Amino acid sequence: MSIKKQMQDHKNRNREKPSFANINLQGPCNYQCFFCLGNDINEGYCHNYLNIHFSKWKNFDKYLIKCKEDGIKKIYLTGQNTDPLLYKYLKELIDYLKIKGFLVGIRTNGVKALEKIDIINSLNDEVGLSIHSLTPEINKKITNHSTIPNWDKIIKSIKIPLRIAIVITRYNKDEILNIIKYFSKYKNINYIQLRCISTDERYSALKEDINCYKELTQYISKNYHYLKSFYTASIYNIYGIEVCLWKTIKTTINSYNYFTNGIISTNYFIVEGYKKHNEK
């Protein structure tokens, strides 16, 4: 059996009713993370939609109608190969979604956060900051950029609930507990999420990083206090803050996905859902 087939078989497809939706923006990014899910998708995924007004996106209102019909209240602005803060019409999009009755959150690497802080604070749901290192040399290996955003100023400037997401890699695995300790001092951070790399196409190349997640989470489970479960993901108390161990292929949470080239997917697994609908 191929490694790819094994990975497909290990995916938990026993999902709950979708509880949120994503808008996956597409275009060039200000980071080049080596584990980026966009690298698992074909070249057509990389077309630039960052300067196209959402009123011109294909099937967008159809997607919003489906979300409404199925009781979804939360929409997160994200991107599998870009950062949503790079979208030209971001404030207009947020306002439009709020008028439609949705709670709107964002997932961002934070590079543009201070520049777009007023837009961020206009959201009415959670802000997710992806922070993979506090060390320039390590950040360079992960994102191809050594500059570390001013997280202290960014976090203190954000007025709505926050979460920190950290993807575990071979480069930052020894830094993780120090990162958690650093961010535990901020009272507006609700929790920290430690994420395992997810891939359909590059398991062999990323196996070392996936194993790093396994080793670190085993250490945490043995040395820190277990609090509760969230969609089968275990949550621990580390330095006084909740830390969620998030393995995408195993959790039971579910979502809908919209891609700005017009593809609508009801598959929680981003790459799989995109490719299935793109082949139609």
Secondary structure, 3 states (H helix, E strand, C coil): CCHHHHHHHHCCCCCCCCCEEEEECCCCCCCCCCCCHHHHCCHHHHCCCCCCCHHHCCCHHHHHHHHHHCCCCEEEEECCCCCHHHCCCHHHHHHHHHHCCCEEEEEECCCCCCCCHHHHCCCCCCEEEECCCCCHHHHHHHHCCCCCCCHHHHHHHCCCCEEEEEECCCCCCCCHHHHHHHHCCCCCEEEEEEECCCCCCCHHHHHHHHHHHHHHHHHHHHHCEEEEEECCEEEEEECCEEEEEECCCCCCCCEEEEECCCCEECCCCHHHHHHHHHCC
